[in-house]
Amino acid sequence: MSIARLTAGAGISRQAVTKHLRVLERAGLVHSTPRGRERLWQLRQKRLGEAQNYLNLISRKLDRSLSRLKAFVEK
């Protein structure tokens, strides 16, 4: 999608959306392609899935650590 389509009805400026998209692009989660005077942005679903898997792994580790801490504190 173009920035114009992404910001339509969103209540956020084009500049703010562009800034966020550039961060996501550096992280490899979106890709931009120039088309005429604008850029088209596309989500990289595989990379998003990889990020989600990694965050799930961290979440499970944190849950286990908190469970051990809770058991220790309750003794």
N, C-alpha and C positions, 0 to 999 in steps of 0.2 A: 504494500500500500504506500501511497504517497503521504507526506506529512500533512497535507490538506485533508485527506481522508481520515488519517489517524486522529487529528485534532477536532474534526467536525463534531460539535455537540459535547465535547469532553470538558469544557470549562478550564482548559489549560492552554497556555500559549504554545505556538509553534516552536519558539526558541527553547522552551522547557522540554518539550517532547524530543526535539533534536538532541539536546544535551543528554537526556536519558538514553536515547537510542545509540549515541556514540559510546557511552559506557557499556551498554549491552553488546555493542559490536566488538569492542576491545576484549570483552569476556568470551566472545565467540558464540553468543546466543542469538544474534541477528546478523543479517548480511544486507549491505546496500549496493544497489546498482544504479549508476547514473542513467537517466533517460531524459534527454532534452535538458530543460532548465531545472528539473527536479531529480530527486533520488527516490527510488522505490525500495522499500524495506521489506525483508522477508524473515520470518522466524525460522531458526534452525532447530527443528523439533528434536532431532537426535541429540544435539548438544544440551537442549533443555532437559531431556530425559536423563542424560548423564549427570547433570547438575542435581536433579531431583534424587537420583539414586545415591549420590554422594551425601546429600543433606539427610536422607533417610538413615544412612549408615551412621553419621554423626549423632543423629537423634537417638538411635538405638543404644549407642555407646554411652551417651549422656544419661539415658533412662537407667541403664545398668549401674552406672556410677552413683546416681542418686538413690537407687534402691539399696546399694551397699552402704551408703552414708546413712540412710534412714535406719537400716538394721543396726548399724553401729551406735547411733545416737539413742535408739530405743532400748538398748541393753542395759 
